[in-house]
């Protein structure tokens, strides 16, 4: 088992609560690390677990775990926990987990899960859609599809995401979240391979050659996988194609670094918008 065998990794630092008096990780914590990697795997598949399992009509349950210890992890070590699906049976899925410190393999784990009815916990066949998603991911496939269009075609899914992120998560008044500019905007929505929306944003009509990007929202369960960046890139491309010279946006201060990495620069001073600190940012497109 080597690092290059894995596409999906979860990085963590060994904490004080996880070690013994010799500052060596307690054996049982390696299974916790593996469980964290499983969560990261669903995120990499762009599958918000609860919503996706509802669509698939079942749940995934751990049936068996086997652990082989090669070396010890110690306090403050940075660990990379790799995970891959190695086999899908009729109702079971086998995952290999490798826990690495640098390139050194510390622990190898095999996890066997079964797909089952959540009410009775009796096994069911792995749904063809889930099988196809996992196989596509392990073959280095793309996990989301970007669609751009008008409010009439994308509005329902964009609304669901924006309500979840801005209203339920951030506490913004729903009365100001959906406005009359939606009907004029170009919208982008990223869909996972079950057809569920996972990220969205909009591009307003240009003013003096500047197109304003806004309402950027990513399902909180799958953040960190660049789906938001994919939406942002799609909106900037739409702005280029209609001839905009610049893209501007009002970034929440907590997302400022995200937009900096995409080439946006701060303009002016911070300000309050909907009770949240924002900053204006700008990027040339041509």
Secondary structure as UniProt FT lines:
FT   HELIX           3..5
FT   STRAND          8..13
FT   HELIX           16..18
FT   TURN            21..22
FT   STRAND          24..25
FT   TURN            27..28
FT   HELIX           29..44
FT   TURN            45..46
FT   HELIX           49..56
FT   STRAND          59..69
FT   TURN            75..76
FT   STRAND          78..88
FT   STRAND          92..101
FT   TURN            102..103
FT   STRAND          104..116
FT   TURN            118..120
FT   HELIX           128..138
FT   TURN            139..140
FT   STRAND          145..149
FT   HELIX           151..162
FT   HELIX           163..169
FT   HELIX           174..177
FT   TURN            180..181
FT   HELIX           182..184
FT   STRAND          186..191
FT   TURN            193..194
FT   STRAND          197..203
FT   TURN            208..209
FT   STRAND          210..218
FT   HELIX           220..222
FT   TURN            223..224
FT   HELIX           227..241
FT   TURN            242..243
FT   STRAND          246..252
FT   HELIX           253..255
FT   HELIX           256..261
FT   TURN            262..263
FT   STRAND          265..273
FT   TURN            274..275
FT   STRAND          276..284
//
